């Protein structure tokens, strides 16, 4: 699963990031936010859009700068670039979508600590040209988004009885408080890893 | 200059930091008025909805807010208005929650004996647990609760009785709910002592 050696073809990158080395369920990266934000679909979606933007843009920037970055301060510069884009997302939300910004609260700032972004900058953007790095960042973010939306779908459905805030479960359905709390994401993440690996093993066989 | 040399590293780091921070400051400065305006509208909306004044769009908010009278007494700020022939007082509050400061508005009647409404402006409580204090189910409890001499309290083993000043807690968020009871009780006591009721 070495990413540095990943083939730099767009199709192969797409498949790798969405499926065979999906950041969440194959590499099990960035799961802190996968546990924290996935109890409501709306929050999850906006958070994931922020991650897609940040991963894509920081990959592009790191790739553009890579020839100039001294080896010693490589990771600090990557962190700076990532933090820069996350703060941009935060400022834009606060200015133009104040309600969403209020609902997400500290989650947006926490995108900085998402290991997927740093992982892609270090493993891919550092050794590949800008455009393909941008694509790699976008698809990595999309792989993250896909898994999180699935987890959020079930957590919101069972935890609140709603989907995107609309009540879908019948009135007699008791909301499962455990689904609202972070531990339930572990169960779903475990299930997704199990199902994903099974399908992959069958494909390989 | 050697790329991995000390001088290059220092100069490079300085330039990179300078450029990125410059762009950020620029963006921040450019949106500051908009952000402040948003915060102000959010505050005014909270005060209006605590009092129970309906608005259809954000554009109406500043006009409606004009009609609310602002009173300063003993260094405390209150808001007073008439709704359906009744005098209503509102006060902004800020108090310690579980993770951070909870800010909001509490509106009460002229005698400070019954609540009119509650609105939360800002909080850092656990999303999905304590954070649910800003959901309608929690806030709507505060329409017409009889305030006790010492403020509000929790029901213990009985259904919450508004005539006894009882507020239901949020399930799984006992500490946040306790903080709310403490904060709101002290707001009510401040209002009583300052307004002399």
Boltz contact constraints between the chains, C-beta under 6 A:
constraints:
  - contact:
      token1: [A, 39]
      token2: [B, 128]
      max_distance: 6.0
  - contact:
      token1: [A, 70]
      token2: [B, 3]
      max_distance: 6.0
  - contact:
      token1: [A, 70]
      token2: [B, 4]
      max_distance: 6.0
  - contact:
      token1: [A, 70]
      token2: [B, 9]
      max_distance: 6.0
  - contact:
      token1: [A, 70]
      token2: [B, 12]
      max_distance: 6.0
  - contact:
      token1: [A, 71]
      token2: [B, 4]
      max_distance: 6.0
  - contact:
      token1: [A, 72]
      token2: [B, 9]
      max_distance: 6.0
  - contact:
      token1: [A, 73]
      token2: [B, 9]
      max_distance: 6.0
  - contact:
      token1: [A, 73]
      token2: [B, 13]
      max_distance: 6.0
  - contact:
      token1: [A, 77]
      token2: [B, 16]
      max_distance: 6.0
  - contact:
      token1: [A, 80]
      token2: [B, 20]
      max_distance: 6.0
  - contact:
      token1: [A, 84]
      token2: [B, 20]
      max_distance: 6.0
  - contact:
      token1: [A, 87]
      token2: [B, 24]
      max_distance: 6.0
  - contact:
      token1: [A, 91]
      token2: [B, 27]
      max_distance: 6.0
  - contact:
      token1: [A, 91]
      token2: [B, 28]
      max_distance: 6.0
  - contact:
      token1: [A, 91]
      token2: [B, 31]
      max_distance: 6.0
  - contact:
      token1: [A, 94]
      token2: [B, 35]
      max_distance: 6.0
  - contact:
      token1: [A, 95]
      token2: [B, 31]
      max_distance: 6.0
  - contact:
      token1: [A, 95]
      token2: [B, 34]
      max_distance: 6.0
  - contact:
      token1: [A, 95]
      token2: [B, 35]
      max_distance: 6.0
  - contact:
      token1: [A, 98]
      token2: [B, 38]
      max_distance: 6.0
  - contact:
      token1: [A, 177]
      token2: [B, 172]
      max_distance: 6.0
  - contact:
      token1: [A, 180]
      token2: [B, 128]
      max_distance: 6.0
